[in-house]
Amino acid sequence: MSDLAPDVRALIEATVEALTVPRPAETEDLDTFADLVRSRASDVRIQLSSLLRAPDLFTLTERAERLREWTTQNPVTYTPRQDGATA
């Protein structure tokens, strides 16, 4: 069992989900893949930077929910590799 508080765990899980981006099956989709990785990394950076600057502005659970919303709004739009390789 984890010693992490549930809200901390939720934010870490949302971060991992956001940054787990499947590699594309086709090389012509590499730019799209790179853009998606950059965008999602930026989303994570925004949430974590905001947490450091204004820790009381939102709860950790709210931050995790927001990050998951942003990840859902920025989906994979290419065919992923079948071997499960991720960024």
N, C-alpha and C positions, 0 to 999 in steps of 0.2 A: 504494500500500500504506500502511496505517495505521501510525503510530509508537506506537500504543497497545498495551500488553501485552494478551495474550488475555484475562486475567481481568478487566482494567479494561473492555475492550470488551464482555465478557459482561454485566457489571453495567450498563453504559450501555444495551446492547440490551434487557435485561430491564426497565429503567426505562422506556424508550421504548415497549415492548410494553404494559406495565401502564397507561401514560398515554394510549395511543392507543385511545380509546373512541368507537365510531361513534355518531353522532347518531341519534335514533329517527325512524322514518318518521311516526309519529303523535304529535301534540302531547300526547295524554293520557299518553304515556310519558316526558315531560320530567322529572318528579320521579324516576322510576326511573333515568333517565340521570344526573341530578345526584347522586343517592345513590351510583351506581356510580363516578362520577368522584371524589367525595369519599373513598370507601372505598379506591379504588386509590391516590389521592394520599397517603392516610394510610399505606398499606402501604409506599410508596416512602419516605416520611418516616421511618418506623420503621427501615427497613433502613439508610438513610443516616445517621440520628442515631446508631444503634447503632455504625455503622462509626466515627464520630467519637469516641464515648465509649469504645469497647472494640475498637480495630482488630485486636487479635489473637484475639478471641473466635471469629470465623469467617473463613474465607478469602473473598476476593471472589467466587470461583466458587460457594461455598456460599451466599453472600448472593444471588447471581443466581438460583441454583436455588430458593431459598426464595421469592423474589419471584415467580418463574414459577409455583410451586405455588400461592401465594396468588391470583395472577391467574386461574389455572385454576379455583380454588375459588369465584371471584367472577365468573362469566361474564355476558355480555350475555344478558338474558332477554326482550328486546323485538325487534321487527323493525327492523333498521337501515335508514337512508335508502339508497337505491340510488345516489346520486351520490357516495358515499364520504366524505362530510363527517364529520370527527372532532373530538373535543374537543382 
